[in-house]
Amino acid sequence: EVASIACAPYSKDALRWILNQRLADNSVVDDAAIEFVAQQVAEISGDAQVTLDICVLAILLMQRRQDHVPVTVEVMATATSACLTHYRDQLMWALPPTTQMVLYVLMSTIDKNGLVGSLQRAYTVHCGRKAPLSRADWGAHVQMLYGNGVLDIDNDMYTVRVTLENVVDPET
């Protein structure tokens, strides 16, 4: 039987330190680009391997351009976007169907600006349309989404950190 080990996500500072250690003798990545990728990955997953993969992609992009300058924030942003979109897509498809449905409900009840929503309102809307989840089940799925970096939660308010294209419509 294979055991898995769950590690706490790295912070921005820890990811920046890891990158600085790995790139200590190299001037291939600009300090601002390291700061940028550390911040982005810390907000999404805190996964050091994802951070390193993004840096490899950014370095390859710079080599393809045949520029002999350090990776800039702009190039790092391109690499980060590509890698994190793939990471989020994989995450969305790996979520249990009920959790995907909860995410779909949360995304469909966001305010008109598409920025924040109320967990209570989303739960009420969902329970009025379908066979409801218990509050405990609803909360467990919301926590799973939060733990995977899909939602930011502040009391009853939430912000979704993925786009609707990544989420399966449970009605189809």
Steps between C-alpha positions, in 0.01 A plus 500: 500500500634840400476771763469862407647786693316829511726800547391847597521749212806722486464873563617765254815556706579128515450460124719805434772350725481164318535672162789715619677187628446313173602800289778625730780485244280595209390838385239352265197622695453860607416560871165660417406192294587274796285716726214486249496122458538440874198723569285343228570140598467570873151638434394198293666193647827569679650211301877533461507262202248715313718803572807327362308377193390857428860621524618228261231600250591869534869425443412291193287786366793741540739253333260462206514877454877470515513782748797485731331701771340378820138384494281807545171535686319509164644165389443355846136617485455315169652181641302534824173546315562192285601276789237615748220473243605139443525443878150643557355297214643181650370599842148568370475162331638324809237646734212270595181568298313643799785742571498605133126560532552713813764702315265548206227626737748737668612636164144551381403702809790746498411872499445681169864614494613137519713566804344373822201306618326396819534137609161524676331632185661231283385228741146640507485522119625144464260356756205671332577335162624150571498237768706684759828405653511519874679807636779269620543346153483844336764629742725199436492560123561873545799420725635259237482778241669742741771247586577450131539873437179528297325736745604777734266526798449790740219425745190447279653659188697309241705574190541238228851464359414301186302578187175337398673330205678275752177386665260236371133602492328230710180547297663382173 
